[in-house]
Amino acid sequence: MNQSSIKIDVLLDPNKVPQQISWSATDSSNDMAQKAKAMCIAFWDGADKTALRIDLWTKDMMVDEMADFFYQMFSTMADTYERATKQKELSADIKNFAKDFYKKFRESQLAQNK
């Protein structure tokens, strides 16, 4: 059996707010750690039937970047859900929600910039 590892480093400021996030993986083609402005990791605890999550973002993560990040996460979660369950209709519902979410975000940004 092969084993793969993912390492995540978070540099915190004196107030313990993430200043920098970097990650590396043993099976990655990149030799250097990759930087990220945000991360969301979820683990499923089958015994307790709960999701355990780690959500972090750096000080320099912009609001529009966060909206893009969430839109892409919703969309890819829909793809994952469909692959895992074959529930095409529910997957489409998630994707439609993602599109509506992003549309509403853009509209709110335009209203704020007037």
N, CA and C of each residue as an Amber inpcrd file, in Angstrom:
protein
   342
   0.8340000  -1.1800000   0.0000000   0.0000000   0.0000000   0.0000000
   0.8790000   1.2430000   0.0000000   0.4340000   2.2530000  -0.7290000
   1.1210000   3.5350000  -0.7520000   0.5120000   4.4560000   0.2870000
   1.3290000   5.3570000   0.7880000   0.8490000   6.3700000   1.7220000
   1.1880000   7.7360000   1.1770000   0.2550000   8.6410000   1.2720000
   0.4470000  10.0070000   0.8170000   0.1510000  10.9500000   1.9700000
   0.8700000  12.0520000   2.0370000   0.6730000  13.0190000   3.1130000
   0.4880000  14.4140000   2.5440000  -0.3390000  15.1700000   3.2300000
  -0.5280000  16.5850000   2.9160000  -0.1320000  17.3550000   4.1650000
   0.7420000  18.3390000   3.9820000   1.2140000  19.1570000   5.1010000
   0.6870000  20.5730000   4.9040000   0.1120000  21.1390000   5.9530000
  -0.4160000  22.5020000   5.9170000   0.2970000  23.3050000   6.9920000
   0.8540000  24.4440000   6.5890000   1.4980000  25.3530000   7.5340000
   0.7180000  26.6560000   7.5530000   0.4430000  27.1560000   8.7540000
  -0.2820000  28.4110000   8.9170000   0.5660000  29.3310000   9.7810000
   0.9290000  30.4710000   9.2070000   1.6810000  31.4930000   9.9350000
   0.6600000  32.4500000  10.5370000   0.7020000  32.5980000  11.8760000
  -0.2680000  33.4400000  12.5750000   0.3830000  34.7480000  13.0190000
  -0.4250000  35.8080000  13.0410000   0.0620000  37.0740000  13.5870000
  -0.0430000  36.9920000  15.1130000   0.3710000  38.0360000  15.8450000
   0.3040000  37.9760000  17.3160000  -1.1100000  37.7430000  17.8720000
  -2.1490000  38.0870000  17.1010000  -3.5300000  37.8690000  17.5330000
  -4.0800000  36.5220000  17.0680000  -3.1940000  35.6740000  16.5550000
  -3.5420000  34.3370000  16.0620000  -4.4700000  34.3650000  14.8560000
  -4.3530000  35.4270000  14.0440000  -5.0820000  35.5290000  12.7870000
  -4.1480000  35.0280000  11.6840000  -4.6390000  34.1410000  10.8060000
  -3.7610000  33.6200000   9.7460000  -3.1960000  34.7330000   8.8580000
  -1.8920000  34.7280000   8.7370000  -1.1990000  35.6980000   7.8940000
  -0.7610000  35.0440000   6.5890000  -0.4370000  33.7670000   6.6650000
   0.0060000  33.0280000   5.4780000  -0.3650000  31.5610000   5.6340000
  -0.8380000  30.9670000   4.5400000  -1.1590000  29.5440000   4.4990000
  -0.3450000  28.9330000   3.3670000   0.3020000  27.8350000   3.6480000
   1.0070000  27.1020000   2.5870000   0.7850000  25.6140000   2.8070000
   0.8630000  24.8810000   1.7060000   0.6310000  23.4390000   1.7850000
   1.5410000  22.7230000   0.8010000   1.7820000  21.4710000   1.1130000
   2.5590000  20.6160000   0.2090000   2.0180000  19.1990000   0.3370000
   2.2120000  18.4240000  -0.7040000   1.7420000  17.0400000  -0.7210000
   2.8480000  16.1410000  -1.2480000   2.9490000  14.9590000  -0.6760000
   4.0200000  14.0480000  -1.0710000   3.8670000  13.5800000  -2.5180000
   2.6500000  13.5040000  -3.0270000   2.4300000  13.0430000  -4.4000000
   2.3290000  14.1810000  -5.4090000   2.6180000  15.4020000  -4.9780000
   2.5180000  16.5560000  -5.8640000   3.7280000  16.6330000  -6.7860000
   3.5280000  17.1960000  -7.9530000   4.6430000  17.4050000  -8.8750000
   5.4380000  18.6540000  -8.5000000   4.8910000  19.4770000  -7.6010000
   5.5930000  20.6740000  -7.1360000   6.5410000  20.3230000  -6.0010000
   7.7800000  20.8010000  -6.1350000   8.7620000  20.5650000  -5.0820000
   8.5930000  21.5580000  -3.9370000   8.0510000  22.7350000  -4.2490000
   7.9030000  23.8070000  -3.2660000   6.4900000  23.8140000  -2.6920000
   6.3770000  24.2980000  -1.4730000   5.0570000  24.4590000  -0.8550000
   4.2680000  25.4930000  -1.6550000   2.9790000  25.2750000  -1.7670000
   2.0870000  26.1700000  -2.5040000   1.4060000  27.1080000  -1.5190000
   1.3120000  28.3930000  -1.8890000   0.6390000  29.3630000  -1.0310000
  -0.8520000  29.3730000  -1.3270000  -1.6280000  29.7030000  -0.3160000
  -3.0750000  29.8210000  -0.4680000  -3.5540000  30.9600000   0.4190000
  -4.6260000  31.6290000  -0.0160000  -5.2230000  32.6860000   0.8000000
  -6.3390000  32.1550000   1.6850000  -6.8610000  30.9890000   1.3580000
  -7.9480000  30.4090000   2.1500000  -7.9320000  28.8990000   1.9970000
  -8.5660000  28.2430000   2.9750000  -8.6920000  26.7900000   2.9080000
  -9.9370000  26.3650000   3.6660000 -10.5420000  25.3120000   3.1960000
 -11.6600000  24.6650000   3.8820000 -11.4240000  23.1660000   3.7830000
 -11.3350000  22.5330000   4.9200000 -11.1220000  21.0880000   4.9650000
 -12.2330000  20.4930000   5.8120000 -12.8170000  19.4170000   5.3430000
 -13.8640000  18.7470000   6.1120000 -13.5430000  17.2630000   6.2010000
 -13.7720000  16.7150000   7.3660000 -13.6140000  15.2830000   7.6080000
 -14.9460000  14.7520000   8.1110000 -15.3360000  13.5740000   7.6660000
 -16.5840000  12.9690000   8.1190000 -16.2750000  11.9900000   9.2400000
 -16.8840000  12.2220000  10.3980000 -16.7660000  11.3180000  11.5280000
 -17.9480000  10.3570000  11.4500000 -17.7000000   9.1530000  10.9630000
 -18.7560000   8.1740000  10.7720000 -19.3950000   7.7180000  12.0730000
 -18.6270000   7.6940000  13.1540000 -19.1690000   7.2570000  14.4400000
 -20.1660000   8.2720000  14.9960000 -19.8020000   9.5520000  14.9320000
 -20.6850000  10.6040000  15.4620000 -21.6250000  11.1780000  14.4110000
 -21.3960000  10.7920000  13.1430000 -22.2040000  11.3240000  12.0320000
 -22.1540000  12.8490000  11.9910000 -20.9350000  13.3920000  12.0850000
 -20.7440000  14.8400000  12.0480000 -19.5700000  15.1870000  11.1420000
 -19.6350000  16.3820000  10.5940000 -18.5420000  16.9240000   9.7990000
 -17.6370000  17.7370000  10.7120000 -16.3660000  17.4420000  10.6430000
 -15.3530000  18.1940000  11.3730000 -14.6540000  19.0850000  10.3570000
 -14.6220000  20.3860000  10.6150000 -14.1290000  21.3070000   9.5880000
 -13.0460000  22.2290000  10.1090000 -12.2000000  22.6270000   9.1900000
 -11.2040000  23.6620000   9.4330000 -11.3650000  24.6670000   8.3000000
 -11.7660000  25.8800000   8.6500000 -11.9210000  26.9650000   7.6790000
 -10.9970000  28.1000000   8.0960000 -10.0460000  28.4410000   7.2450000
  -9.1200000  29.5270000   7.5350000  -8.9500000  30.3960000   6.3050000
  -8.7330000  31.6790000   6.5240000  -8.4060000  32.5820000   5.4330000
  -7.4700000  33.6450000   5.9740000  -6.6290000  34.1590000   5.0980000
  -5.6410000  35.1570000   5.5020000  -6.2520000  36.5450000   5.4820000
  -5.5290000  37.4770000   6.0970000  -5.9810000  38.8680000   6.1670000
  -6.1530000  39.4890000   4.7860000  -5.3570000  39.0420000   3.8280000
  -5.4010000  39.6690000   2.5010000  -6.3820000  39.0040000   1.5370000
  -7.2230000  38.1040000   2.0370000  -8.2720000  37.4910000   1.1960000
  -9.3580000  38.5390000   0.9850000  -9.5550000  38.9170000  -0.2570000
 -10.5400000  39.9430000  -0.5970000 -11.9410000  39.3300000  -0.6500000
 -12.9570000  40.1720000  -0.4570000 -14.3460000  39.7040000  -0.4510000
 -14.7050000  39.0590000  -1.7910000 -14.2810000  39.6580000  -2.9010000
 -14.5990000  39.0680000  -4.2080000 -13.8930000  37.7260000  -4.3950000
 -12.6920000  37.5780000  -3.8340000 -12.0010000  36.3000000  -3.8980000
 -12.7460000  35.2440000  -3.0740000 -13.2780000  35.6580000  -1.9170000
 -14.0370000  34.7220000  -1.0850000 -15.2890000  34.2600000  -1.8260000
 -15.9590000  35.1620000  -2.5390000 -17.1420000  34.7740000  -3.3110000
 -16.7600000  33.7890000  -4.4200000 -15.6580000  34.0590000  -5.1110000
 -15.1760000  33.1360000  -6.1450000 -14.8540000  31.7720000  -5.5380000
 -14.1870000  31.7980000  -4.3930000 -13.7930000  30.5710000  -3.6910000
 -15.0250000  29.7400000  -3.3450000 -16.0350000  30.3850000  -2.7680000
 -17.2470000  29.6520000  -2.3870000 -18.0070000  29.1590000  -3.6160000
 -18.0880000  29.9730000  -4.6600000 -18.7560000  29.5260000  -5.8940000
 -18.0760000  28.2580000  -6.4280000 -16.7610000  28.2820000  -6.4690000
 -16.0390000  27.1130000  -6.9830000 -16.1780000  25.9030000  -6.0600000
 -16.1810000  26.1490000  -4.7360000 -16.3630000  25.0140000  -3.8180000
 -17.7550000  24.4060000  -3.9750000 -18.7990000  25.2360000  -4.0540000
 -20.1530000  24.7110000  -4.2490000 -20.2130000  23.8750000  -5.5280000
 -19.6360000  24.4000000  -6.6080000 -19.6820000  23.7050000  -7.8970000
 -18.9420000  22.3760000  -7.8470000 -17.7630000  22.3670000  -7.2490000
 -17.0030000  21.1150000  -7.1940000 -17.6220000  20.1310000  -6.1990000
 -18.2630000  20.6440000  -5.1400000 -18.9730000  19.7380000  -4.2320000
 -20.1300000  19.0680000  -4.9580000 -20.7930000  19.8070000  -5.8460000
 -21.8800000  19.2150000  -6.6340000 -21.3450000  18.0810000  -7.5010000
 -20.2000000  18.3040000  -8.1380000 -19.5850000  17.2580000  -8.9650000
 -19.2330000  16.0340000  -8.1140000 -18.6340000  16.2690000  -6.9580000
 -18.2610000  15.1710000  -6.0650000 -19.4950000  14.4150000  -5.6060000
 -20.5400000  15.1540000  -5.2240000 -21.7670000  14.5230000  -4.7560000
 -22.3700000  13.6350000  -5.8490000 -22.3630000  14.1340000  -7.0830000
 -22.9160000  13.3360000  -8.1860000 -22.0900000  12.0730000  -8.4370000
 -20.7580000  12.2080000  -8.4170000 -19.9060000  11.0260000  -8.6190000
 -20.1320000   9.9970000  -7.5260000 -20.3190000  10.4710000  -6.2920000
 -20.4580000   9.5520000  -5.1530000 -21.8430000   8.9240000  -5.0630000
 -22.8910000   9.6510000  -5.5020000 -24.2620000   9.1790000  -5.2590000
 -25.0710000   8.9130000  -6.5230000 -24.5840000   9.3990000  -7.6570000
 -25.3110000   9.3080000  -8.9400000 -26.6230000  10.1180000  -8.9150000
 -26.7490000  11.0450000  -7.9750000 -27.9400000  11.8870000  -7.8360000
 -27.7860000  13.1440000  -8.7010000 -28.0810000  13.0020000  -9.9970000
 -27.8840000  14.1090000 -10.9350000 -28.7710000  15.3120000 -10.6130000
 -30.0160000  15.0560000 -10.2260000 -30.9330000  16.1610000  -9.9570000
 -30.4840000  16.9750000  -8.7340000 -30.0780000  16.2940000  -7.6790000
 -29.6160000  17.0110000  -6.4910000 -28.3060000  17.7490000  -6.7740000
 -27.4480000  17.1500000  -7.5560000 -26.2130000  17.8110000  -7.9520000
 -26.5150000  19.0770000  -8.7490000 -27.4680000  18.9900000  -9.6480000
 -27.8770000  20.1660000 -10.4270000 -28.4400000  21.2510000  -9.5120000
 -29.1700000  20.8490000  -8.4720000 -29.6950000  21.8240000  -7.5050000
 -28.5520000  22.5740000  -6.8270000 -27.5080000  21.8630000  -6.4580000
 -26.3560000  22.5070000  -5.8130000 -25.7020000  23.4790000  -6.7870000
 -25.5380000  23.0690000  -8.0340000 -24.9270000  23.9510000  -9.0340000
 -25.7910000  25.1790000  -9.2890000 -27.1060000  24.9930000  -9.3180000
 -27.9940000  26.1430000  -9.4950000 -27.8980000  27.0950000  -8.3110000
 -27.7990000  26.5360000  -7.1120000 -27.6040000  27.3770000  -5.9360000
 -26.3100000  28.1700000  -6.0740000 -25.2240000  27.5060000  -6.5200000
 -23.9290000  28.1760000  -6.6790000 -24.0460000  29.3470000  -7.6560000
 -24.7300000  29.1260000  -8.7640000 -24.9020000  30.2010000  -9.7510000
 -25.7130000  31.3470000  -9.1700000 -26.7850000  31.0220000  -8.4420000
 -27.6240000  32.0500000  -7.8350000 -26.8510000  32.8130000  -6.7610000
 -26.0820000  32.0940000  -5.9700000 -25.2270000  32.7100000  -4.9510000
 -24.2930000  33.7260000  -5.5880000 -23.6140000  33.3390000  -6.6630000
 -22.6360000  34.2230000  -7.2880000 -23.3120000  35.4170000  -7.9580000
 -24.4680000  35.1610000  -8.5590000 -25.2230000  36.2570000  -9.1850000
 -25.6230000  37.2850000  -8.1290000 -26.1250000  36.8250000  -6.9880000
 -26.5180000  37.7330000  -5.9080000 -25.3100000  38.4800000  -5.3480000
 -24.1780000  37.8110000  -5.2630000 -22.9720000  38.4870000  -4.8010000
 -22.5980000  39.6180000  -5.7520000 -22.5790000  39.3340000  -7.0480000
 -22.2210000  40.3680000  -8.0330000 -23.1870000  41.5420000  -7.9610000
 -24.4790000  41.2460000  -7.8330000 -25.4810000  42.3090000  -7.7340000
 -25.2520000  43.1620000  -6.4870000 -24.9000000  42.5400000  -5.3710000
 -24.6530000  43.2980000  -4.1430000 -23.4080000  44.1670000  -4.2890000
 -22.4030000  43.6720000  -4.9880000 -21.1810000  44.4610000  -5.2150000
 -21.4810000  45.6700000  -6.0940000 -22.2940000  45.4570000  -7.1320000
 -22.6500000  46.5800000  -8.0150000 -23.4490000  47.6200000  -7.2330000
 -24.3500000  47.1930000  -6.3800000 -25.1600000  48.1280000  -5.5960000
 -24.2820000  48.9160000  -4.6210000 -23.2940000  48.2660000  -4.0320000
 -22.4060000  48.9410000  -3.0910000 -21.4960000  49.9470000  -3.7890000
 -21.1520000  49.6750000  -5.0420000 -20.2060000  50.5390000  -5.7720000
 -20.8790000  51.7160000  -6.4620000 -22.1980000  51.8480000  -6.3000000
 -22.8970000  52.9840000  -6.9320000 -22.6870000  54.2490000  -6.1680000
